[in-house]
Amino acid sequence: MIFLLGVVLAIFVFPDGWEVPVIIGFGVLEIAETAITWRLSQLWAPRISPETLIGARGRAITECGPSGTVRVHGEEWQARSEDGVDAGKPVRVVARERLTLIVEATEELPVQGSG
């Protein structure tokens, strides 16, 4: 976008003879902005690991009695529950075995801003 702005300015605003230097300058700005943005996105990448799932809350998609599917952090996972959890009920992750989450039923979270 910066480069496009530079081209438009070079054609319509700057006097004759300045077109090429202005376009080159805005091209360098575009490359620098892209490099900086890419670097910052790498530094501030979300930290997600299996350990972050322990204690996370989610919702059972299917009945987990003992096996089923849950949604945690917006992702669907295979799950197992020793006590069983009905579909649609809230769950909390207590452990993980490979790609299967061990969950338990939990209380409904209070809706913020009510009451």
N, C-alpha and C positions, 0 to 999 in steps of 0.2 A: 504494500500500500504506500509505503514511503517512497519507493522508486517511482510509482505511478504519479504521485504528487510532484516529484521532481521533474518528470517528463512534461507534465502539464505546465508547471511554472517555467521551465526552460523554453517551451514553445510560445506561451502567451504573455509572460511577464518580463523575463530578462531580455536585455538588449542583444542585438546580433553579436556573435562572437563568444557569448557566454553559454550557449546551449550545451556544448560538449562538456565543459568543466562542471556545470550544474548537474547534468545527468550522471556523470561519473561520481560526483560528490554524494548525490542521493543514493546511488547504487552502493557506495561504500557504507552509508548509513543503514541501508536495508540489510546488508550482510552482517554488520555489527549488531543490529537489533535482533536478527534471527539467531546469531551465535549466543548472545547474552540470554535471550529467552530460553533457548535450548538448554544452556548450562544451568540456569535457575530451575528449570523443570526437573533436571536430574538431581539437583541438590535437595529439592523439596518434594521428591516423589513420596507417595504415601507408603508408610511402613506397614506391610502386611506380612504376617508369618503365622504359622500354626499356633504359636503361643497366644496371639492376639484373639484367637477364637475362644479360649478358655474364659468362662464367665460372661461371654456375649449372650445377648438375649435375641430370641427370634420367635418364629411361629411355626407350628406344625402344619405342613401342607396336607399330608395324609396321616392316617392313624399310625402311631408308632407303638405297636404292641406285638412284639418288641421292636420290629424294624419298620421304618417308614422314611418319609422325606420331610425335611424342615427347610425354612428359609432363614438364613442368618447373614447379616450385612448385605442383604440384597441378592444373595446367591443361594441356589438350591444345593443341599447336601443330603447324602444318605445318612440316616440317623438310627440310633438304637436307644430304647428306653427300657429300663428294668421294670418300672412300675406301669408303663404304658401312658401314652398321651393321646387324647382325641384330636382329630383334625381341627385346625383353626385355633387351638389353644396356645397360649404363650409357653415358651420353653427357655431354659438356660443351659448352656453348654458346660458340662462338668469335666469332660475329658475328650480325647481324640485317639482313635486307633486307625492309623493309616488315613484313608479318606472317609472314614465313618465317624460321625460325631456321636458322643454319648451325651444324651440330654436328660433333663428332668423337668417335670411340670413346674411352673412358677405362677405367681399371682399376676393378674392383669396389672399393667402399669397404669398409674393414674394419669388422666388427661390433663396436661398443663393448661392453666388459664381457666379452669372451671372451679366454681364454687367457693 
